[in-house]
């Protein structure tokens, strides 16, 4: 591998781990390799240029199920419209969904909107730094809560996501399939740079990105690797198109929506009922509208 590290470096490190386990020497060599690989090559991402917990929260929610490059495009627009929890909390759901268009998985936008309102009510507009408090926010699971704590508050908490999995599986589970996060976690904890966790995980993730380009995707050997189902023709695509129609038109009858999305009426009805049950839309006489409009 280029960019500051070599296949030989990683091979020697893996051999030392297999021989001796996660010794202090192996930890030091691993950290040095990761930091050296990032010298001059760390990705420049707008959410890395801020220490604003709210903006880091927005970026982490966006990154949950969306590629980095797509988030890079939308992040600046979104925080330009809603620069703080107060502005996001004061917005209507249709305004938030309109700003979210292009990112998909609209449940995240709705959850982020609710999280901003909870932050205003409970913490006077300040994103909490405590991991348990972060976990209480809508839409934040264990990883996202820990990531906000790490990147916004420099808390030394273990993180495991796809790029981190790739690094640990490639180096420390070289001949294994079905590697679980439970197996990876002790190694993440043992190697964590507790003095600079923010810098450490940025470098570790970027090494994982580089590794995937050079050596395929070792994360496919994770027990948690799931192939994404096709988007075209899916219920998720249908739900997104229905929301987009209502954002553009304000309201529409079920028949009009069925014609616009070109899907069978029973599928459209089912998707609308799902969206209504989740608080996205409401039935208003013969028409459907976005909730909050």
Secondary structure, DSSP 8 states (H G I E B T S, - for coil): --TT--HHHHHHHHHHHHHH-S-HHHHHHHHHHHHHHHTTT----GGGS---HHHHHHHHHHHTSS-HHHHHHHHHHHHHH--SHHHHHHS-HHHHHHHHTTS--THHHHHHHHHHHHHHHHHTT----SHHHHHTSTT--HHHHHHHHHHHH--------HHHHHHHHHHH-TT-SSB-HHHHHHHHHHH--TTSHHHHHHHHHHHHHHHHHHH--GGGGBTT-------TTSHHHHHHHHHHHHHHHSEEEHHHHHHHHTS-HHHHHHHHHHHHHTTSEEEETTEEEETT-
